[in-house]
Amino acid sequence: MEIKTSMVTCPSCGHPYDSAKNARCPHCGGGFAPTEAPGGAGAGGFTPTEPLSGGFAPTEAPMGGAGGNYNANFGATIPPDGGQASGGGSNPFDVPTVIGGGKADGDLSEPVVGWLVCIEGPARGADYRLHAGYNYIGRESGDVRIRGDQQISRQNHAMVAYDSGEHLYFVGPSAGRNLIKVNGHAVLQAVEIKNYDIISIGTTKLIFVGLCGQQFSWEKREPGNG
């Protein structure tokens, strides 16, 4: 009886085996099926799988990569705004935060003498620092910027002033077209205000809280004055 053999060399591990008896290499599981020509480029007659766009195959992914966050097939992960890849030590969303009507640059060079706190209106809950002298109120610019109230002029709608010599606070209209009120009464010229008076501008209501007075003033706290 004639014994038929068909010896081939496994392209994966290099071991010879009888393809008439084994569909695949018994050493590594690769090789050719009996009906496949041994001249093929790889196991099963198919060329090795290559990733699209020249990327790394899943088993060839390099360690690390840009920012330490590397996808084997697509490269470094980049934030949508073009910032650094995660792990690069930089926060691409690190922007100044504005609380209330404060300035984005955080300028605190002038000592605070009091506050306005919005208790009603689009900016409800916001607080606004006051300094000595004039504090102009507007929707988009000024010392006190009340966002979102379209009945407040963009700038110079009204003003709040602090007289550091007399330790007195005043509020009055400026260039705004709509009236302002203090405790429900219209104000046509500057009037004195006290703690917890309510100032109405547009659809916004502000409660006033003063810091300086007989109990405390920055002038008394100057170096050498105790």
C-alpha positions, 0 to 999 in steps of 0.5 A: 500500500502506498503511503502518500505524504505531502511535507510542507514547512510551516511558514510560522515556526519553520517546522516541517509537517505532513499536510496530508495528515494535519490541516495545520502545523502541529507545533504552532497551529499555523501553516497550510490547509491540505488544499492550499498551495505551500507557496502562500505568503502566510497561514491559510494563504493570506498575507498578514493583516495590516492596519489601515493608514500605516498604523501599528498592528494591535500587537505592535503598539509602542509603549508611551506615546505623546502625552503617555496616552497612545492609541495603537491604531490612531496615535496620540489622543488630542483634545478637540480644542487643539490643546495638549494630549491628556497626561501632558500636565496642562489644562487646556480649559484653564480660563479665568473664572468671574464670580458675580460682577468681579473682574476677570483679572482678579484686581483687588488693589482697591480695598473693599468697602461694601457689597451689593448682592443680587436677590432678584433678577437674572443675576440672582445670587451674584455679589459685587464688590464696592470700593471707595469713590464712585462705583458705576453700574452697567450691564456690560461694563463698569465697576458693577456688571449685572449680566442678563438684565436688558432693562439695565443700560450697557454702562453708567446706568446708576452709581453707588458711592462711598465717602471715606471721609464721612463714612457715608454711602450714596446711590443715584442715577447716572446715564440710564434711561430707566428709573432706579428705586431705593426701598420701593421709592424712585430716586431722581438724585443721589440719596444716602443708603444704609445696610440692607436697603434694597436698590431696584434697577430694571428687573434686578433687586440688590441688597446693600451691605456696607463694611466701613463706618464707625466700627471699621475703616481702612484709614484706621487700619493704615500702617502706623495707625494701629 
